[in-house]
């Protein structure tokens, strides 16, 4: 047999439900791998043909038929083994499968054994699990198959090893969060060391609604060392060589994991880029307030789409400071985006005039503040409707947690890059983006945050310091810590109770909030589902 097995990791950016488009990508990648890279095998991500996660599209009666039609299009590819992910009917129901195609024929099938049903995953709703190993021969090497969650358990790799596997190939659709790659390494290293076997880990790339898939596919040898690592946040074909005599990968380039702020920023860029492009929007429009959240969102959007597809609108009112007007203008000028100033006072006054009979004999309160925000929401949505530009909202995770946002006002829009970004991280990411090139005026970063809906208003009039607030949110939302555990970290009990109560009672707002990029192990979205109507109170 040949000394080296040439394998290509096809780290693709696929579109959920676009079976024809995904199939075309598979054909192009397979032919390029065979003809240009002389590959013996090409490995694709999990559920390649339908995209991940397909959610209730899997319940459509025509899904399996369309997959079968796609498979017939792949039958003409000769001279290279295709390892591809797809949904297919098994003996007991729909399975999440890895299929091996050789010269148009299916030579092996494997059904995913461990179906994740936590955080953003809901696979038990759709699939039945497999229960056995699949091993096939590729030019003299016995290759065992696994799919994503299977690697988090010992049995599937052990089964494959006992069935004669000399190499494990895993198809993955593993979404990004800020520490995910280190967890992947640790998990796969355990499987390698337990079985003295090499593992090829092929991951998806690109954005899908709130999820971002960061790529970073890799080959790890039996002693747990990474031999090859593909690029992060990019699609492409990455070649690896498996030494059949040594049963290990030949060491090649190992792409360096971006540092923390770089990888989070890149995830936000990919999230906006793919959501806008895959949904066919011409561009985006956002309200530019002169504050740090909208400034960072503007920078991310410009990096994702280009300045020519971004419009910023400053909508001042009598409480808008001259500093905010100056800083918003500077941000727009530096980035070169389309920029307009559209005061909201005339429409606010018109609303107040119409509502005067309803507001008679009442004192001013947050109603008038929220009305300012809702005037701005109406303006942005009108621009969106007229121009085909999607509205980007700019609220951060800290605000969304405690309800510091206005329904049908600054929550109006289609997507939010900062939805899972705590306020303290917003400041850090702004400094990071300026380190690449100055785009956010320093005084925007330095000044106390303010919604500017009332005279001399600052956020910390209503909220604890963001450093404290963000830690409480992290402990309660992401770590499921109790009130007592949070107090034990040194926070005032009354403040903690108020924050946790705000988080709980504002579920109704978050349920109506737009989708946004997930960067933490638990964001507000698919992986945190709390009842709106409930009698729960913070405590033990």
C-alpha positions in Angstrom: 0.0 0.0 0.0 1.0 3.6 -0.5 3.0 5.1 2.4 0.8 8.2 2.6 -3.0 8.6 2.5 -3.9 12.1 1.2 -7.0 13.5 2.9 -8.7 16.9 2.4 -10.7 18.6 5.2 -13.5 20.4 3.4 -14.2 23.2 5.9 -17.2 24.7 4.1 -19.7 27.5 4.7 -23.0 25.9 3.9 -26.6 27.3 3.9 -29.3 25.5 5.8 -32.0 24.2 3.5 -30.1 25.0 0.3 -29.6 21.4 -0.7 -28.9 22.3 -4.4 -26.3 25.0 -3.5 -24.7 22.8 -0.8 -24.5 19.9 -3.3 -22.8 22.1 -5.9 -20.2 23.1 -3.2 -19.6 19.4 -2.5 -19.0 18.7 -6.2 -16.7 21.6 -6.7 -14.7 20.8 -3.6 -14.4 17.1 -4.4 -13.2 17.7 -7.9 -10.7 20.3 -6.7 -9.4 18.0 -4.0 -9.0 15.1 -6.5 -7.6 17.1 -9.4 -5.5 19.8 -7.7 -4.5 18.1 -4.4 -4.5 14.5 -5.6 -6.5 13.5 -2.5 -7.6 10.0 -1.8 -10.4 11.1 0.5 -12.3 14.3 1.2 -14.2 14.8 4.4 -17.1 17.2 4.8 -18.9 18.6 7.9 -21.9 17.2 9.7 -25.2 17.3 7.8 -23.4 18.7 4.8 -26.2 18.5 2.3 -29.0 20.1 4.4 -26.8 22.4 6.5 -26.7 22.7 10.3 -28.9 23.0 12.2 -31.8 22.3 9.9 -34.3 22.3 12.8 -37.9 21.6 11.7 -37.0 21.4 8.1 -36.2 17.8 9.0 -39.9 17.3 9.6 -40.7 18.2 6.0 -41.8 15.0 4.2 -39.8 16.0 1.1 -36.5 16.3 3.0 -35.3 12.7 2.5 -36.4 12.8 -1.2 -34.4 15.9 -1.8 -31.4 14.4 -0.1 -31.7 11.3 -2.3 -31.8 13.5 -5.4 -28.7 15.3 -4.2 -26.9 12.0 -3.7 -27.7 11.0 -7.3 -25.9 14.2 -8.4 -22.8 13.1 -6.5 -22.7 9.7 -8.2 -20.7 11.0 -11.1 -17.7 11.9 -8.9 -15.0 9.2 -9.5 -11.5 8.7 -8.2 -11.9 10.0 -4.7 -13.8 8.9 -1.5 -16.4 11.3 -0.2 -17.2 11.2 3.5 -20.3 13.3 3.7 -23.0 14.2 6.3 -26.7 14.0 5.7 -30.1 13.0 7.2 -31.3 9.6 6.1 -33.9 7.0 7.1 -32.6 4.0 9.1 -34.4 1.0 10.3 -36.1 2.8 13.2 -36.4 6.4 11.9 -34.4 9.4 10.7 -30.7 9.2 11.4 -27.9 11.8 11.4 -25.5 9.9 9.1 -22.0 9.9 7.7 -22.0 8.3 4.3 -19.0 7.2 2.3 -19.3 7.5 -1.5 -16.8 5.8 -3.8 -17.2 6.0 -7.6 -20.9 6.7 -7.3 -21.7 3.9 -4.8 -22.4 4.1 -1.1 -19.8 1.8 0.5 -20.4 2.7 4.2 -23.0 4.4 6.4 -22.7 5.4 10.0 -25.5 6.7 12.3 -24.6 9.2 15.0 -24.9 7.5 18.4 -25.0 10.4 20.8 -27.6 13.0 20.0 -27.0 16.3 21.9 -30.0 17.8 23.6 -28.7 20.7 25.6 -27.8 24.4 25.1 -28.5 25.1 21.4 -28.8 21.5 20.4 -32.2 19.7 20.0 -31.3 16.6 18.0 -33.5 14.1 19.9 -36.5 16.0 18.5 -35.5 14.8 15.0 -33.2 11.8 15.0 -33.0 8.3 16.4 -29.5 7.2 17.6 -27.3 4.6 16.0 -25.6 1.9 18.2 -22.7 0.4 16.3 -19.4 1.3 14.7 -18.7 1.6 11.0 -15.2 1.0 9.6 -14.3 1.1 5.9 -11.0 0.6 4.0 -9.4 3.5 2.1 -6.4 2.3 0.2 -5.3 0.0 3.0 -6.2 2.1 6.0 -9.1 1.1 8.2 -11.1 4.2 8.8 -13.7 4.5 11.6 -16.5 7.1 11.5 -17.8 9.4 14.2 -20.1 12.5 14.2 -19.5 15.4 16.5 -21.1 14.6 19.9 -19.8 11.0 19.6 -16.3 12.3 20.5 -17.6 13.5 23.8 -18.2 9.9 24.9 -15.8 7.0 25.1 -17.8 4.2 23.5 -18.0 5.2 19.8 -14.3 5.5 19.4 -13.6 2.4 21.4 -16.1 0.5 19.3 -14.4 1.6 16.1 -11.0 0.7 17.5 -12.2 -2.7 18.4 -13.7 -3.1 14.9 -10.2 -2.5 13.5 -10.1 1.2 12.9 -6.6 2.7 12.5 -7.9 6.2 12.0 -11.1 8.0 13.2 -12.7 10.6 10.9 -15.2 12.8 12.6 -17.8 15.1 10.9 -18.7 18.1 13.0 -20.9 21.1 13.2 -19.5 22.6 16.4 -20.6 26.2 17.0 -18.3 28.8 18.4 -18.2 30.2 21.9 -15.3 32.1 23.3 -13.4 29.0 24.8 -14.7 26.3 22.5 -11.5 25.3 20.6 -9.6 24.5 23.9 -12.6 22.3 24.9 -12.5 20.5 21.5 -8.7 19.8 21.9 -9.1 18.5 25.4 -12.0 16.2 24.4 -10.4 14.8 21.2 -7.1 14.4 23.0 -8.8 12.2 25.6 -10.2 9.9 22.8 -6.8 9.7 21.1 -4.9 8.8 24.3 -7.5 6.3 25.5 -7.3 4.4 22.2 -3.9 5.2 20.9 -5.5 6.3 17.7 -5.4 9.4 15.4 -8.5 11.6 14.9 -9.4 13.9 12.0 -11.8 16.6 13.1 -13.6 18.4 10.3 -15.7 21.4 11.3 -18.2 23.7 9.6 -17.5 27.3 8.9 -19.8 30.4 8.7 -22.8 31.9 10.4 -26.3 30.5 10.8 -28.8 32.7 12.6 -27.3 33.1 16.1 -24.7 30.4 15.7 -21.2 31.0 14.3 -19.1 28.0 13.2 -15.5 28.9 13.5 -13.8 26.1 11.5 -10.5 25.3 13.0 -10.6 21.7 11.7 -7.6 19.7 12.9 -5.7 16.4 12.8 -4.5 15.0 16.1 -2.2 12.0 16.5 -2.5 9.2 19.0 -0.3 10.8 21.5 -2.6 13.8 21.6 -0.5 16.2 19.5 -2.1 18.5 16.9 -0.4 17.8 13.6 -2.5 20.0 11.3 -4.9 22.8 12.1 -7.0 24.6 9.5 -7.7 28.3 9.5 -10.3 29.8 11.9 -13.4 31.6 10.6 -12.6 30.8 7.0 -13.8 28.2 4.6 -11.4 26.2 2.4 -9.8 22.9 1.5 -7.0 21.8 3.9 -4.8 18.9 3.0 -3.5 16.4 5.5 -1.3 13.3 5.1 -1.7 10.2 7.1 1.3 8.0 7.3 -0.2 4.5 6.9 2.9 2.7 8.3 3.2 4.8 11.4 -0.6 5.3 11.8 -0.1 9.0 12.4 -0.5 12.3 10.6 2.4 14.0 9.1 3.0 17.3 10.9 2.3 20.4 8.8 1.2 23.9 9.4 -0.8 24.5 12.6 -2.9 27.6 12.4 -2.5 29.6 15.6 -5.7 30.1 17.6 -6.5 33.8 17.6 -6.3 35.5 20.9 -9.5 36.0 22.9 -10.6 39.5 21.6 -9.6 38.7 18.0 -11.7 35.5 17.9 -14.7 37.1 19.5 -14.5 40.0 17.1 -14.2 37.7 14.1 -17.2 35.7 15.2 -19.3 38.9 15.4 -18.1 39.9 11.9 -19.0 36.5 10.5 -22.3 36.5 12.2 -23.4 39.8 10.6 -21.9 39.0 7.2 -23.6 35.7 6.8 -26.9 36.7 8.2 -27.2 39.6 5.9 -25.8 37.9 2.8 -27.6 34.5 3.2 -30.9 36.3 3.7 -30.5 38.5 0.7 -30.4 42.0 2.3 -28.8 44.8 0.3 -27.1 46.2 3.4 -27.7 47.4 6.9 -28.9 50.6 8.6 -28.4 51.4 12.3 -28.9 54.3 14.6 -25.6 55.9 15.5 -26.0 57.6 18.9 -22.4 58.6 19.7 -22.3 55.9 22.3 -20.0 52.9 22.5 -22.5 50.2 21.5 -23.5 51.7 18.2 -19.9 52.7 17.5 -18.7 49.1 17.9 -21.6 47.8 15.9 -20.9 50.2 13.1 -17.3 49.1 13.0 -18.3 45.4 12.9 -20.8 46.0 10.2 -18.4 47.9 8.1 -15.8 45.1 8.5 -18.3 42.5 7.6 -20.0 44.1 4.6 -17.9 47.0 3.4 -18.7 50.7 4.0 -20.8 50.9 0.8 -23.4 48.6 2.3 -23.8 50.3 5.7 -25.9 53.4 6.5 -25.8 55.2 9.8 -28.4 57.6 11.1 -28.0 60.0 14.0 -31.5 60.9 15.4 -30.9 63.6 18.0 -33.3 65.0 20.5 -33.0 67.8 23.0 -31.0 65.6 25.4 -28.5 64.5 22.8 -25.1 66.1 23.7 -22.9 68.0 21.3 -20.2 65.4 22.2 -22.5 62.6 20.9 -23.1 64.5 17.6 -19.4 65.2 17.1 -18.4 61.6 17.9 -21.0 60.0 15.7 -20.0 62.3 12.8 -16.3 61.3 13.3 -17.1 57.6 13.4 -19.1 57.8 10.2 -16.4 59.9 8.5 -13.6 57.5 9.4 -15.4 54.5 8.2 -16.8 56.2 5.1 -20.4 55.1 5.6 -23.5 56.8 4.3 -24.5 59.1 7.2 -27.5 61.2 7.9 -28.8 63.4 10.8 -32.6 63.2 11.3 -33.9 65.0 14.4 -36.9 63.3 16.1 -38.3 66.3 18.0 -41.0 67.0 15.4 -42.5 63.5 15.5 -42.0 63.3 19.3 -44.0 66.5 19.7 -46.7 65.2 17.3 -47.1 62.0 19.3 -47.2 64.0 22.6 -49.9 66.3 21.1 -52.0 63.4 20.1 -51.5 61.6 23.4 -52.1 64.8 25.5 -55.6 63.7 26.6 -54.4 60.4 27.7 -51.4 61.8 29.6 -53.5 64.6 31.3 -52.8 64.9 35.0 -49.9 62.5 35.0 -46.3 63.1 35.8 -43.4 62.5 33.3 -41.8 59.1 33.7 -40.2 56.5 31.4 -43.1 56.7 29.0 -41.7 59.9 27.5 -38.2 58.4 27.4 -39.4 55.2 25.7 -41.4 57.3 23.2 -38.1 58.9 22.0 -36.7 55.5 21.4 -39.8 54.4 19.6 -39.6 57.4 17.3 -36.2 56.3 16.3 -37.4 52.8 15.7 -40.1 54.0 13.3 -37.5 56.0 11.4 -35.1 53.1 11.0 -37.8 50.6 10.0 -39.1 53.0 7.4 -35.6 53.3 5.9 -35.3 49.5 6.0 -38.6 49.0 4.2 -37.8 51.5 1.5 -34.2 50.5 0.8 -34.1 46.8 1.5 -31.6 47.4 4.3 -31.8 45.4 7.5 -31.9 47.3 10.7 -29.1 46.4 13.1 -30.0 46.8 16.8 -27.1 47.7 19.1 -28.1 46.6 22.6 -25.6 44.5 24.6 -26.1 41.4 26.8 -26.0 43.4 30.0 -28.9 45.6 28.8 -30.9 42.6 27.4 -30.4 40.8 30.7 -32.0 43.4 32.9 -34.5 44.9 30.3 -32.6 48.1 29.8 -34.1 48.5 26.4 -37.3 49.7 24.8 -39.7 47.3 23.0 -40.5 48.7 19.5 -37.8 51.3 20.0 -34.1 50.5 20.2 -35.1 46.8 20.0 -36.5 47.3 16.5 -34.5 45.5 13.9 -33.4 42.2 12.3 -30.1 41.3 13.9 -27.9 42.3 16.8 -24.1 41.6 16.8 -23.8 42.5 20.5 -26.7 40.5 21.9 -24.4 38.1 23.7 -21.6 40.6 24.5 -21.5 41.9 28.0 -20.9 45.7 28.4 -17.5 45.2 29.9 -16.5 43.2 26.8 -17.9 45.9 24.6 -15.3 48.3 26.0 -12.5 45.7 25.5 -13.6 44.9 21.9 -13.7 48.6 21.1 -10.1 49.0 22.3 -9.2 45.9 20.3 -10.7 47.3 17.1 -8.9 50.5 17.6 -5.6 48.6 17.9 -6.2 47.4 14.3 -6.9 51.0 13.1 -8.5 54.0 14.9 -12.3 54.0 14.2 -13.9 54.8 17.6 -13.1 58.1 19.3 -11.3 57.5 22.6 -13.8 59.7 24.6 -16.6 57.4 23.4 -14.8 54.6 25.2 -13.9 56.7 28.2 -17.2 58.5 28.9 -19.8 57.1 31.2 -22.5 55.2 29.2 -25.8 57.0 28.8 -29.0 56.5 26.9 -29.4 60.3 26.7 -33.2 60.0 27.2 -33.2 62.5 30.1 -31.0 65.4 31.4 -27.6 64.3 32.7 -28.7 60.6 32.5 -26.0 57.8 32.9 -26.6 54.1 32.9 -25.3 53.6 36.4 -28.1 55.8 37.8 -30.3 52.7 37.2 -27.9 49.9 37.2 -24.9 48.6 39.3 -21.5 49.3 37.9 -21.1 47.2 34.8 -18.2 45.2 36.2 -20.4 44.0 39.0 -23.5 43.6 36.8 -21.8 41.5 34.2 -20.3 39.1 36.8 -23.8 38.6 38.4 -25.3 37.9 34.9 -22.5 35.5 34.1 -23.0 33.6 37.3 -26.8 33.5 37.1 -27.4 33.0 33.4 -24.3 31.1 32.2 -23.4 29.2 35.4 -26.8 28.7 37.0 -25.6 30.0 40.3 -28.1 30.8 43.1 -28.6 34.1 44.8 -26.7 32.8 47.8 -23.7 31.7 45.7 -23.6 35.2 44.1 -23.8 37.0 47.4 -21.0 34.8 48.7 -18.7 36.3 46.0 -19.0 39.6 47.9 -22.0 41.3 46.3 -24.7 43.1 48.3 -27.8 40.8 48.8 -30.3 43.5 48.0 -28.5 44.5 44.8 -28.2 40.8 43.8 -31.8 40.2 44.4 -32.8 43.2 42.3 -30.6 42.2 39.4 -31.8 38.6 39.4 -35.4 39.7 39.6 -34.8 42.1 36.6 -33.4 39.2 34.6 -36.3 37.0 35.4 -39.1 39.5 34.8 -37.7 40.7 31.5 -38.0 37.4 29.7 -41.0 38.8 27.8 -38.7 41.4 26.2 -36.0 39.0 25.3 -38.6 36.7 23.7 -39.4 39.6 21.3 -35.8 40.6 20.8 -34.0 40.0 17.4 -31.6 37.2 16.9 -27.9 37.9 17.5 -24.5 36.3 17.6 -23.9 33.8 20.3 -20.4 34.0 21.8 -20.8 32.6 25.3 -21.7 29.0 26.5 -25.2 30.3 27.2 -26.8 33.3 25.4 -30.3 34.6 25.4 -31.9 32.6 22.6 -32.0 28.9 21.7 -30.1 27.7 24.8 -32.0 29.6 27.6 -35.7 29.0 27.6 -37.5 30.4 30.6 -41.3 30.8 31.0 -42.6 34.4 30.7 -45.5 33.8 33.1 -44.1 32.3 36.3 -44.0 32.7 40.1 -40.3 32.0 40.6 -38.4 34.3 42.9 -34.6 34.5 43.3 -33.4 32.6 46.4 -31.8 29.3 47.4 
